[in-house]
């Protein structure tokens, strides 16, 4: 199954290719919350955390921004969730069982599931919610991820029947839903963990926009109030029986226009938890009187060398790509430029993703080795002598200049060639050039999926079906061997079986190097000393339900 993944963070990566992989968690769009709302955060064990104003109503299938994701995933529960290591945990489902080639699945639900208003949740609830989300007539931003289900194409008429259902969904009884896919997809049990697959109650369909302002969900929290551009208050849902039972008296999202303002509130004791440290404080935040965190997260950072760049195709291209991979001193850049807030890449996914590996064949090409880099470059010169400047594109508004300069200097020093940044004024300008294939240089790219499965990284970024502007394969890498391995992975009926093929596919990527892996952007966060526990989920965000504050 190709080019079916849809995650808001993947789509965001197109728009911010030159920006940090954690840009979304650091963006802001709402006035600074005052200290008064937060000063008594310990009262009733209410935890205050940072956020920005969500881009739209709190509707799962229409959420494509991180601000909305933070809230929606607390108000709703899905078939599955994931632990901090990215392992699948059943929530509303008790099992999701594939047929022999992973083209059909039988989903079993727990009995007794209800929304916070008492409405019963059944297999029909899920079938109707998914069909509503997939139906183009309903205009949901998350619709594309349902293309993996049979009948999706028939629902892509924007003027069609809003109540039309996906033909691939069959309700057997209240706790059994059979799903027929358009093609084999072993990642489906993980894919249903995407925010778009969360269920909606019957009240949502009467006026979906109004519902988004006053949502009724089935998650660990209920919405208490939403003061636009100021704060969003959540309280525990007493009807919730899933694996994320709230350990606090509620979560209040303070909405900021500036991450620096949120950081100032944290330092002043007016905010309990900050989920992303502003660039201005990365060098010093660990020295403050705070509980601080810096650990590998789900963001994969690389730079892409387009397949049609002069000197970078065929045998010559393979030699030069490997030489450049060896020429980047990742560990020094991470230590001296990024202040330890990243982790050297060892594969093409991320540490919180199923199947992440440090021991793939070919991974050593990411080790800094100037002598080997020169040797490979010389071998390439014997095929066609190098001329000109190696350029690495980024945008001036990304804040990435220090480490882009460091990469170029490292390549220059190792290979003895001229390597220079190519600066675009804005991320939008660079993204447009990349999309139009007019960038004329290598370019920075980040990738992150909101379900922790390798399919969300490897298919979108390297499969041939995702090239030519159809996905995130912006270098237009095409390999029949890679595609065949991805197809084999899709047909497996166990995660381990699929991961075996994904690893083989990644080992092929280490040979071809369509992108040069750099590092995984760390989760950088902090909390006040009053916070009793600080843990993070597979997305690199706080486990809100686990947060507590000392009275």
C-alpha positions as CSV (number, residue, x, y, z in Angstrom):
1,X,0.0,0.0,0.0
2,X,1.7,3.2,-1.2
3,X,1.3,6.8,-0.5
4,X,-1.6,6.4,1.9
5,X,-0.1,7.8,5.0
6,X,-1.4,11.2,6.2
7,X,-0.2,12.8,9.3
8,X,-0.4,16.5,10.2
9,X,3.3,16.5,11.1
10,X,4.2,14.9,7.8
11,X,2.2,17.5,5.9
12,X,3.7,20.2,8.0
13,X,7.2,19.0,7.1
14,X,6.4,20.0,3.5
15,X,5.8,23.6,4.6
16,X,8.8,23.8,6.9
17,X,11.4,21.7,5.2
18,X,14.1,24.1,6.4
19,X,12.8,24.4,9.9
20,X,13.5,22.5,13.0
21,X,11.7,19.1,13.3
22,X,10.2,20.4,16.5
23,X,9.0,23.7,15.0
24,X,5.3,22.9,15.4
25,X,5.7,22.3,19.1
26,X,7.4,25.7,19.4
27,X,5.1,27.8,17.2
28,X,2.7,30.2,18.8
29,X,-0.6,31.9,17.9
30,X,-2.3,33.5,20.8
31,X,-1.7,36.2,23.3
32,X,0.4,35.5,26.4
33,X,-1.6,34.1,29.3
34,X,-1.2,36.2,32.3
35,X,0.3,35.0,35.5
36,X,-3.0,35.2,37.4
37,X,-4.4,32.2,35.6
38,X,-1.4,30.0,36.6
39,X,-0.2,31.2,40.0
40,X,-2.5,28.8,41.8
41,X,-1.8,25.8,39.6
42,X,-1.3,23.5,42.6
43,X,-4.8,24.1,43.8
44,X,-6.8,20.9,43.3
45,X,-3.8,19.4,41.6
46,X,-4.5,21.3,38.3
47,X,-1.5,21.2,36.0
48,X,-0.7,24.1,33.7
49,X,1.0,23.5,30.4
50,X,1.9,25.6,27.4
51,X,0.1,25.6,24.1
52,X,-1.1,27.9,21.4
53,X,-4.6,28.6,20.1
54,X,-5.7,25.6,18.0
55,X,-6.2,26.2,14.3
56,X,-9.8,24.9,14.2
57,X,-12.5,23.3,16.3
58,X,-11.6,20.3,18.4
59,X,-12.7,17.7,15.9
60,X,-10.3,14.7,15.5
61,X,-10.7,14.3,11.7
62,X,-10.2,18.0,11.1
63,X,-7.1,18.4,13.3
64,X,-3.9,19.0,11.4
65,X,-2.0,21.3,13.8
66,X,0.0,20.3,16.9
67,X,-1.9,22.7,19.1
68,X,-5.1,21.0,18.4
69,X,-3.6,17.5,18.6
70,X,-2.4,18.2,22.1
71,X,-6.0,18.8,23.2
72,X,-8.0,16.4,21.0
73,X,-5.9,13.4,22.0
74,X,-6.9,14.1,25.7
75,X,-10.6,14.5,24.9
76,X,-10.9,11.3,22.8
77,X,-9.7,7.7,23.0
78,X,-9.1,5.5,19.9
79,X,-8.8,1.8,19.2
80,X,-5.1,2.0,20.2
81,X,-2.6,4.2,21.9
82,X,1.1,3.9,22.2
83,X,3.6,3.8,25.1
84,X,6.6,6.0,25.4
85,X,8.7,3.6,23.3
86,X,6.1,3.6,20.6
87,X,4.7,0.2,21.5
88,X,1.0,-0.4,20.5
89,X,-1.3,-0.5,23.5
90,X,-5.0,-1.5,23.0
91,X,-7.5,1.1,24.3
92,X,-11.0,0.8,22.9
93,X,-10.0,-2.3,21.0
94,X,-9.1,-5.7,22.4
95,X,-7.7,-7.0,19.2
96,X,-7.1,-6.0,15.5
97,X,-6.5,-9.2,13.6
98,X,-5.3,-9.4,9.9
99,X,-6.1,-12.0,7.3
100,X,-3.3,-13.9,5.5
101,X,-2.0,-11.0,3.5
102,X,-3.0,-8.0,5.7
103,X,-5.7,-6.9,3.3
104,X,-8.6,-7.4,5.7
105,X,-8.8,-6.9,9.5
106,X,-11.3,-7.9,12.2
107,X,-11.5,-5.3,15.0
108,X,-12.9,-6.4,18.4
109,X,-14.0,-3.6,20.8
110,X,-14.3,-3.7,24.6
111,X,-17.8,-3.9,25.9
112,X,-19.3,-1.0,28.0
113,X,-17.6,1.8,26.1
114,X,-19.3,5.2,26.4
115,X,-18.7,8.9,25.6
116,X,-18.5,11.3,28.5
117,X,-22.3,12.1,28.0
118,X,-23.2,8.4,28.4
119,X,-23.7,7.6,24.7
120,X,-22.8,4.0,23.9
121,X,-19.7,3.4,21.7
122,X,-20.1,0.5,19.3
123,X,-18.6,-0.8,16.0
124,X,-21.2,1.4,14.3
125,X,-19.8,4.4,16.1
126,X,-16.4,3.8,14.5
127,X,-17.8,2.9,11.1
128,X,-19.8,6.1,10.9
129,X,-17.0,8.3,12.3
130,X,-14.4,7.0,9.8
131,X,-16.9,7.3,6.9
132,X,-17.7,10.9,7.9
133,X,-14.0,11.7,8.0
134,X,-13.2,10.0,4.7
135,X,-16.1,11.6,2.8
136,X,-14.9,14.6,0.8
137,X,-18.4,16.2,1.1
138,X,-17.6,16.7,4.8
139,X,-14.4,18.6,4.1
140,X,-12.2,17.0,6.8
141,X,-8.5,17.7,6.7
142,X,-7.6,14.2,7.8
143,X,-9.5,12.4,5.0
144,X,-6.6,11.2,3.0
145,X,-5.4,8.7,5.6
146,X,-8.6,6.7,5.0
147,X,-7.5,6.0,1.4
148,X,-6.2,2.7,2.8
149,X,-9.8,1.5,3.2
150,X,-11.9,0.1,0.3
151,X,-14.5,2.5,-0.9
152,X,-12.5,5.7,-0.2
153,X,-12.4,6.7,-3.9
154,X,-16.2,6.5,-4.2
155,X,-16.5,9.1,-1.4
156,X,-14.3,11.8,-3.1
157,X,-17.1,13.9,-4.6
158,X,-17.2,17.2,-2.6
159,X,-20.8,17.6,-3.7
160,X,-21.8,14.0,-2.9
161,X,-23.9,12.5,-0.1
162,X,-22.5,13.6,3.2
163,X,-23.9,10.4,4.8
164,X,-22.3,8.0,2.3
165,X,-20.3,5.2,4.0
166,X,-17.1,3.4,3.3
167,X,-17.9,0.2,1.5
168,X,-14.9,-1.5,3.1
169,X,-16.4,-1.3,6.6
170,X,-18.8,-4.0,7.8
171,X,-20.5,-3.9,11.2
172,X,-20.9,-7.5,12.4
173,X,-22.2,-6.7,15.9
174,X,-21.8,-4.0,18.6
175,X,-18.2,-5.1,19.3
176,X,-17.0,-6.4,15.9
177,X,-16.0,-4.4,12.9
178,X,-14.6,-6.0,9.7
179,X,-12.4,-3.8,7.5
180,X,-11.4,-4.5,3.9
181,X,-8.5,-2.5,2.6
182,X,-7.8,-1.3,-0.9
183,X,-4.4,-3.1,-0.7
184,X,-2.4,-5.0,1.9
185,X,-1.2,-2.8,4.7
186,X,0.6,-4.3,7.7
187,X,0.8,-0.9,9.3
188,X,-3.0,-0.6,9.7
189,X,-3.1,-1.5,13.4
190,X,-0.7,1.4,14.0
191,X,-2.4,3.7,11.5
192,X,-5.7,3.6,13.4
193,X,-3.8,5.4,16.2
194,X,-3.8,8.5,14.0
195,X,-5.9,11.3,15.4
196,X,-8.3,11.1,12.4
197,X,-9.5,7.6,13.5
198,X,-10.8,8.8,16.8
199,X,-14.6,8.3,17.3
200,X,-17.4,10.9,17.2
201,X,-20.7,10.8,19.1
202,X,-24.1,11.2,17.3
203,X,-24.3,14.8,18.5
204,X,-21.3,15.8,16.3
205,X,-23.2,15.3,13.0
206,X,-26.0,17.7,13.8
207,X,-23.6,20.7,13.5
208,X,-20.0,19.7,13.2
209,X,-18.6,23.3,13.6
210,X,-20.6,24.0,16.7
211,X,-19.6,20.6,18.1
212,X,-15.9,21.5,17.6
213,X,-16.4,24.4,20.0
214,X,-18.1,22.2,22.7
215,X,-16.9,18.6,21.9
216,X,-18.0,15.5,23.7
217,X,-15.3,12.8,23.7
218,X,-14.4,9.5,25.3
219,X,-10.9,10.2,26.5
220,X,-9.3,10.7,29.9
221,X,-10.5,14.3,30.1
222,X,-13.6,16.5,29.3
223,X,-13.6,20.0,28.1
224,X,-14.5,22.4,31.0
225,X,-14.0,25.7,29.1
226,X,-12.2,27.2,26.1
227,X,-11.4,30.9,26.3
228,X,-10.1,31.5,22.8
229,X,-6.5,32.9,22.7
230,X,-6.3,32.6,26.5
231,X,-6.7,29.1,27.9
232,X,-8.3,25.7,27.6
233,X,-9.4,23.9,30.7
234,X,-9.8,20.1,30.9
235,X,-11.1,18.1,33.8
236,X,-11.0,14.3,34.3
237,X,-13.7,12.2,32.6
238,X,-15.3,10.0,35.3
239,X,-16.7,7.6,32.6
240,X,-13.3,6.9,31.1
241,X,-12.1,3.3,31.6
242,X,-9.0,3.2,29.3
243,X,-5.3,2.9,29.9
244,X,-4.7,6.7,30.4
245,X,-6.6,7.4,33.7
246,X,-5.9,10.9,34.9
247,X,-3.7,11.2,37.9
248,X,-4.3,14.9,38.4
249,X,-7.3,17.1,38.9
250,X,-7.2,18.6,35.4
251,X,-5.0,20.1,32.8
252,X,-5.1,23.8,31.8
253,X,-3.4,24.8,28.5
254,X,-2.2,28.4,28.7
255,X,-2.2,29.8,25.2
256,X,0.9,31.9,24.2
257,X,2.0,34.0,21.3
258,X,5.6,33.5,22.1
259,X,7.6,30.5,23.3
260,X,9.9,32.9,25.0
261,X,7.0,34.3,27.0
262,X,6.0,30.8,28.1
263,X,9.6,30.2,29.2
264,X,9.5,33.4,31.2
265,X,6.3,32.2,32.9
266,X,8.0,28.9,33.7
267,X,10.9,30.6,35.3
268,X,8.6,32.9,37.3
269,X,6.6,29.9,38.6
270,X,3.5,30.9,36.6
271,X,3.6,27.7,34.4
272,X,4.1,24.1,35.5
273,X,5.3,22.5,32.3
274,X,6.9,23.8,29.1
275,X,7.0,21.2,26.3
276,X,9.6,22.9,24.1
277,X,12.5,25.1,25.0
278,X,13.0,28.2,22.9
279,X,16.2,28.5,20.9
280,X,17.2,31.5,22.9
281,X,17.4,29.3,26.1
282,X,18.9,26.1,24.8
283,X,22.4,26.9,26.0
284,X,21.3,27.9,29.5
285,X,18.0,26.2,30.4
286,X,19.6,23.1,32.0
287,X,21.3,25.4,34.5
288,X,18.1,27.0,35.8
289,X,16.2,25.9,38.9
290,X,14.0,23.6,36.9
291,X,13.5,19.9,36.1
292,X,14.8,19.6,32.6
293,X,14.7,17.0,29.9
294,X,16.7,16.4,26.7
295,X,16.3,13.0,25.1
296,X,15.8,11.5,21.7
297,X,12.4,12.2,20.1
298,X,10.5,11.3,17.0
299,X,11.9,14.0,14.7
300,X,14.3,12.8,11.9
301,X,16.5,15.4,10.4
302,X,18.4,15.0,7.1
303,X,19.4,16.8,4.0
304,X,18.3,15.6,0.5
305,X,20.5,15.5,-2.5
306,X,18.2,15.5,-5.5
307,X,18.7,12.6,-7.9
308,X,19.1,14.9,-10.9
309,X,21.9,17.1,-9.4
310,X,25.0,17.1,-11.4
311,X,27.6,14.6,-10.2
312,X,25.2,12.8,-7.9
313,X,23.7,10.1,-10.0
314,X,24.9,6.6,-11.0
315,X,28.1,5.2,-9.6
316,X,29.7,8.6,-9.3
317,X,26.7,9.8,-7.3
318,X,26.9,6.9,-4.9
319,X,30.5,7.6,-4.2
320,X,30.0,11.3,-3.6
321,X,26.9,10.7,-1.4
322,X,28.9,8.4,0.8
323,X,31.8,10.8,0.9
324,X,29.6,13.6,2.0
325,X,27.9,11.4,4.6
326,X,31.4,10.7,6.1
327,X,32.3,14.4,5.9
328,X,29.7,15.6,8.3
329,X,31.0,15.6,11.9
330,X,27.6,15.1,13.5
331,X,28.7,14.5,17.1
332,X,30.8,17.7,17.2
333,X,28.0,19.8,15.7
334,X,25.5,18.3,18.2
335,X,27.8,19.1,21.1
336,X,29.1,22.5,20.2
337,X,26.3,24.0,18.1
338,X,23.1,22.3,19.2
339,X,24.3,22.1,22.9
340,X,23.5,18.4,23.1
341,X,19.8,18.8,22.1
342,X,20.0,16.2,19.3
343,X,21.1,12.6,18.9
344,X,23.2,11.2,16.0
345,X,21.1,9.3,13.5
346,X,21.6,5.6,13.1
347,X,18.7,4.8,10.8
348,X,16.0,6.6,8.7
349,X,13.2,6.6,11.4
350,X,13.5,7.8,15.0
351,X,14.2,6.3,18.5
352,X,10.5,6.3,19.5
353,X,9.4,4.4,16.3
354,X,8.7,0.7,16.1
355,X,11.8,-1.0,14.6
356,X,14.2,1.8,15.3
357,X,17.7,0.3,15.1
358,X,21.4,1.2,15.8
359,X,22.9,-1.8,14.1
360,X,21.7,-1.8,10.5
361,X,24.2,-2.8,7.8
362,X,25.8,0.3,6.3
363,X,25.1,2.6,9.3
364,X,28.8,3.3,9.6
365,X,28.6,5.6,6.6
366,X,27.2,8.2,9.1
367,X,30.5,8.1,11.1
368,X,32.7,11.1,10.6
369,X,35.8,9.9,8.7
370,X,37.6,12.6,6.7
371,X,40.2,10.1,5.3
372,X,37.5,7.8,4.0
373,X,35.5,10.8,2.7
374,X,38.5,12.0,0.7
375,X,39.1,8.5,-0.7
376,X,35.6,8.1,-1.9
377,X,35.5,11.6,-3.4
378,X,38.8,10.9,-5.3
379,X,37.2,7.7,-6.7
380,X,34.3,9.7,-7.9
381,X,36.6,12.3,-9.5
382,X,38.1,9.5,-11.5
383,X,34.7,9.0,-13.1
384,X,34.0,12.7,-13.6
385,X,36.1,15.5,-12.1
386,X,34.2,17.7,-9.5
387,X,33.7,21.3,-10.3
388,X,31.7,24.1,-8.7
389,X,30.3,24.5,-5.2
390,X,28.3,22.1,-3.1
391,X,25.3,24.1,-1.8
392,X,23.0,23.3,1.0
393,X,19.7,25.2,1.0
394,X,17.8,26.5,4.0
395,X,15.6,29.5,4.8
396,X,16.6,32.6,6.7
397,X,13.5,32.5,8.9
398,X,14.2,28.9,10.1
399,X,16.8,29.8,12.8
400,X,19.0,27.0,11.5
401,X,21.9,29.1,10.3
402,X,24.5,28.0,13.0
403,X,24.2,24.3,12.2
404,X,23.9,24.8,8.5
405,X,27.1,26.7,8.5
406,X,28.7,24.0,10.7
407,X,27.7,21.3,8.2
408,X,29.1,23.2,5.2
409,X,32.4,23.9,7.1
410,X,32.7,20.3,8.0
411,X,32.3,19.2,4.4
412,X,34.7,21.8,3.2
413,X,37.4,20.8,5.8
414,X,37.0,17.1,5.1
415,X,36.8,17.1,1.3
416,X,38.7,20.3,0.4
417,X,35.9,21.5,-1.7
418,X,33.8,24.7,-1.5
419,X,30.6,24.0,0.4
420,X,28.3,26.9,1.0
421,X,24.8,27.6,2.3
422,X,22.1,28.6,-0.2
423,X,19.8,31.0,1.6
424,X,16.1,31.4,0.8
425,X,14.3,34.3,2.4
426,X,11.4,32.3,3.9
427,X,10.4,28.7,4.5
428,X,7.6,29.2,2.1
429,X,9.9,30.3,-0.6
430,X,12.2,27.3,-0.1
431,X,9.2,24.9,0.1
432,X,7.9,26.2,-3.2
433,X,11.3,25.8,-4.9
434,X,11.5,22.2,-3.6
435,X,8.0,21.4,-4.7
436,X,8.6,22.9,-8.1
437,X,12.0,21.1,-8.3
438,X,13.8,24.4,-8.9
439,X,15.9,24.5,-5.8
440,X,19.1,23.5,-7.6
441,X,20.9,22.3,-4.5
442,X,20.8,19.9,-1.6
443,X,18.2,21.0,1.0
444,X,17.3,20.4,4.7
445,X,14.3,18.2,5.4
446,X,12.6,17.1,8.6
447,X,10.1,14.2,9.0
448,X,7.9,13.1,11.9
449,X,4.9,10.8,11.9
450,X,2.1,10.9,14.5
451,X,1.8,7.1,14.6
452,X,5.0,5.3,15.6
453,X,5.5,3.0,12.7
454,X,8.2,2.9,10.1
455,X,5.7,3.1,7.3
456,X,5.0,6.7,8.3
457,X,8.7,7.5,7.5
458,X,9.9,5.2,4.8
459,X,6.9,5.0,2.4
460,X,6.3,8.8,2.4
461,X,9.9,9.8,2.0
462,X,11.5,7.1,-0.3
463,X,8.9,5.0,-2.1
464,X,8.7,5.7,-5.9
465,X,4.9,6.4,-5.5
466,X,5.8,9.3,-3.2
467,X,8.2,10.9,-5.8
468,X,7.3,13.6,-8.3
469,X,5.4,15.7,-5.9
470,X,3.1,13.0,-4.6
471,X,4.6,12.6,-1.2
472,X,7.7,13.6,0.8
473,X,10.1,11.9,-1.6
474,X,11.4,15.4,-2.7
475,X,14.6,14.1,-4.1
476,X,12.7,11.9,-6.5
477,X,14.5,8.7,-5.5
478,X,13.2,5.7,-7.3
479,X,14.3,2.2,-6.7
480,X,12.4,-0.9,-7.7
481,X,14.3,-2.9,-5.1
482,X,13.3,-0.6,-2.3
483,X,9.7,-0.5,-3.5
484,X,9.6,-4.3,-3.6
485,X,10.8,-4.5,0.0
486,X,8.2,-2.0,1.1
487,X,5.5,-4.0,-0.6
488,X,6.7,-7.2,1.2
489,X,6.5,-5.3,4.5
490,X,3.0,-4.3,3.8
491,X,1.9,-7.9,3.3
492,X,3.2,-9.1,6.6
493,X,0.7,-10.0,9.4
494,X,3.1,-9.4,12.3
495,X,5.0,-6.3,13.3
496,X,8.2,-8.2,13.6
497,X,7.8,-9.7,10.1
498,X,7.2,-6.2,8.6
499,X,10.1,-4.7,10.4
500,X,12.4,-7.3,9.0
501,X,11.6,-6.0,5.5
502,X,11.7,-2.4,6.6
503,X,15.3,-3.0,7.9
504,X,16.3,-4.5,4.6
505,X,14.8,-1.4,2.9
506,X,16.8,0.9,5.2
507,X,20.0,-1.0,4.5
508,X,19.4,-0.3,0.8
509,X,18.9,3.4,1.6
510,X,22.3,3.4,3.3
511,X,23.8,2.2,0.0
512,X,21.9,4.7,-2.2
513,X,21.7,7.6,0.3
514,X,18.8,9.6,-1.3
515,X,19.1,11.7,1.9
516,X,22.0,12.2,4.2
517,X,20.8,11.4,7.8
518,X,21.9,13.9,10.4
519,X,20.3,13.4,13.8
520,X,17.1,13.0,15.7
521,X,15.9,16.3,17.3
522,X,15.7,15.8,21.0
523,X,12.7,16.5,23.2
524,X,13.8,19.6,25.1
525,X,11.4,20.5,27.9
526,X,11.3,21.6,31.5
527,X,9.0,21.9,34.5
528,X,8.9,23.7,37.8
529,X,10.2,21.8,40.9
530,X,6.5,21.5,42.0
531,X,5.8,19.0,39.3
532,X,6.0,15.5,40.8
533,X,6.4,13.5,37.6
534,X,7.5,14.5,34.1
535,X,7.2,11.8,31.4
536,X,6.8,12.0,27.7
537,X,4.9,10.1,25.1
538,X,6.1,8.7,21.7
539,X,5.4,12.1,20.1
540,X,7.8,13.8,22.4
541,X,5.0,15.6,24.3
542,X,4.2,15.3,28.0
543,X,2.0,12.4,29.2
544,X,-0.6,14.9,30.4
545,X,-2.6,12.3,32.3
546,X,0.5,11.4,34.4
547,X,1.4,14.9,35.4
548,X,1.0,15.9,39.0
549,X,1.9,19.0,41.1
550,X,2.7,19.1,44.7
551,X,0.2,21.0,46.9
